[in-house]
Amino acid sequence: MKLKYAIIISSCLGVVLMFNSCGKSFLEQTPRGVLDEQTLATEKGINKLLLSAYAMLDGHDGGLGLGGEWGSGGSNFLYGDIGGGLANKGSSFDDQGPNMTPVQRHEVQPGNGAINDRWKAIYEGVKRTNTVMQVLAKATVTDDVRKKLAGQARFLRAFYHFEARKIFEKVPYLDEVIDAQLAAGEISSVANDVDIYPKILEDAKYAWENLPETQSAVGLVNKWSAGAFYGKVLMFSKDFATAKTVLTDVVNNGKNSLGVKFDLNANYDDNFNVDFDNSRESVFAFQASSKDNASARNANWGDLLNTPASTGGGGAGFFTPTYFFANQFKTGADGLPVANPLNTEVFDVFGQAALTRYTGNVDTRLDWTIGRDGVPFHDWGTYLTSWPRATDAGPYAGKKIMIRQSQVDATHDASIWFIGGGTALNMNLIRFADVILLLAEAEIEAGSLANATALINRVRNRAKTSRVVTFPATSGTIRVEPYPATFASQDVARKAVRLERMLELGMEGHRFFDLVRWGIASQELTTYIQYETGANFTYQAILRNPVPVYTAPSDDYYPIPQQQIDLSNGIIKQR
């Protein structure tokens, strides 16, 4: 059974701690219903605080005063994939336009409401983890219990700070001591003048070295999920040698918190099916729930409006895949990616006379990732070009976040009017395929090209043998194969693994951050913008009038929210 999160604590402060300097008299009794320090400073109490810290992984809390909470979503659909060229904003042109359109155009200003919402959600998560550490310091527990509790808290603290670092680059790091100083008014803010990767790595390494291999619930972090995350941060900070050691251990020996060995699921689509939540491929996920009397507050709130507008019950239809992304799934007669997929042959001409329908070979993963014309959309019926809410959204719909129609009664929260949103479908934060491909990258940087080829082919072989979506011959033919020989050079191998990450992990919030850490964001996003705004496409209003220009390194990170700079009295500086 999946771990259920509960919003049990005030969202602004995490918890109200009651400190007393003298003994209680009969007039000084703690009111019933108040969480005081004595109540919380036990293993049971601290576990409740930890649940609150886990609960912020989806980027949502009803008490934070977020503008719409779509920009704060823990999946990073806005910053990672709309910002990474894989998806259009979607919906109608004006809907969430001030918040989301600048992200797609990479013209975000410090006053943008979406980035402020994401910042607030991230640092609320940090605050809650520090509250755990503060209370744990006063608790009487065994050393093993202390390590288990501290390991989870420090993992989550590292994870939240990592989110801030990869989105905003220059951000402050807050531990439990600094948080206490802020609360006491001893300091007014914390500067963002040093790179916080060393602090993130310190927390992640502690979790990797001190957490147990098994836990009481599958949603709790264990040694191996901590190792996967630690390895990922090492890759982002470019310590490839240490990352290779850690990730090799995770790939070879890693298990989930119930002791099930990590592996790829037999079928790719099981990763996006609520019936297979917490599968052997799930390394770390937000444990979504519905029908829990929380008004869908624990149900992937940030992703709610990304469901197609014309399925039964409807949705707003944000987050619609681009032509640029869809074309990457074309394969040749050899079952390998084609060399030049960006042409006028597309999967849906969308009424544009200059385009023709592509009917060649495709990768299995295309139709588990993208809803396209004439192809079944799970069990909702055959997807139609008329499904998008507006022409500006493009012809496609995101598929990974959509439950099956047959699952609505069991997994949809009735407090949300459209039946594709507010569901118990987990939010994948780290999948085992992600870990495998990160290790492949580390092997490439070490010059171990044979190992890298085998790892990439492990992912491609799953795509080859995975369950397929049945569609008419006029929509193409499934053909995907592993690479037949070891990559000839590091450059060839790097290109292969980078493409594989897009095909395997697309629409899961990774793309923009991958492009930045590889140092190719300007090159890749310029190609995307030029293709989407070419003379052959007439629908792409967001990227026209004028066509945006991506400039590295200034566009490689989102600006620090102006509201946070103001609240810090200028101590936090714009990057």
Secondary structure, DSSP 8 states (H G I E B T S, - for coil): --------S-TTTS------SS---TT----TT---HHHHSSHHHHHHHHHHHHHGGGS--TTS--SSSSTT-TT-IIIIIITTTSEEEESSSSTTHHHHHHHHHT---TT-HHHHHHHHHHHHHHHHHHHHHHHHTT----HHHHHHHHHHHHHHHHHHHHHHHHHHSS-----HHHHHHHHHTS-S-----S--HHHHHHHHHHHHHHS-S--SSTTS--HHHHHHHHHHHHHHTT-HHHHHHHHHHHHHH-B-TTS-B----SSGGGGG-GGGTT-TTEEEEE----SSSSTTTTS-GGGGGGS-TTSTT----EEEE-HHHHHTTEE-TTSSB-S---SSEES--TT-TT-EE--SEE-TTHHHHEE-TTSB-TTS-B--TT-SSSGGG-S-EE-TT---GGGHHHHB-TTSSSTTSSB---EEEEEHHHHHHHHHHHHHHTT-HHHHHHHHHHHHHHHHHS------GGG-EE-----SS--SSHHHHHHHHHHHHHHHHTTSS-HHHHHHHHT-HHHHHHHHHHHHTSTT-----TT-SS-----TTTTSS----HHHHHHTTT-S---
